[in-house]
Amino acid sequence: MYQRSKKLAGMPVISLADGQALGRIKRLLIDHRDMTVAGLILDRKGWFKEQAVVPYGRVNNVGSHAVTVDQASAVVKLSSVPELEGLSKNPVPLLGTKVITEEGAVLGVVEDFWFQPQDGKICYLELKGHLLQGKTRLPAEFIRTCGRDALIARAGAENSLQRPKSLFSSGYRERAAAAGEKISQRLGGYLQRLPWRNRDGS
């Protein structure tokens, strides 16, 4: 099951060894070279100058309400991990960035992304503002370049845009149809009771 990036904001990080709350997730560090979540920056009391980070390799699990690590030592100073510190100082943003194809077509703006909890691999980008309107998903494998101003998608990426399944499921269509029928019945009954209606219904 994939995890949404925005859902992690403010989520606590818990040590399995002693149940200690080690801080809350402030933001995610993204390694755009291989499209992965590389680390979790924490909002942690007592670390006034030094930023605290959990390298993603030390994450045990990402749950619905908390992220777990084996022990408190999973949290380290950001300055002690040069690679993560570099990502923090020179971030290449995903959220709020336009996705443009090699041909110059704008597919939308990244509103969120989905990743695999077990390894942090980003699988889908959730886009808004596409010509077809509504939200769509683009498999991350179609991104060839991550820049500060735009993400460049491979040629033909627009053909791989996906709509959220919930909007097109048979259950959704059935419920929408039933709701529409009820509205029509109520509207018909209301019109029948209007005083300007003739007795013959015309």
Secondary structure, DSSP 8 states (H G I E B T S, - for coil): --EESGGGTT-EEEETTT--EEEEEEEEEEETTTTEEEEEEEE-TT-SSS-EEEEGGGEEEE-SS-EEESSGGG-EEGGG-HHHHHHHHS----TT-EEEETTS-EEEEEEEEEE-TTT-BEEEEEEE--TT-S-EEEEGGGEEEE-SSEEEE-TTGGGG-B--GGGT-HHHHHHHHHHHHHHHHHHHHHHHT-TTS-TT--
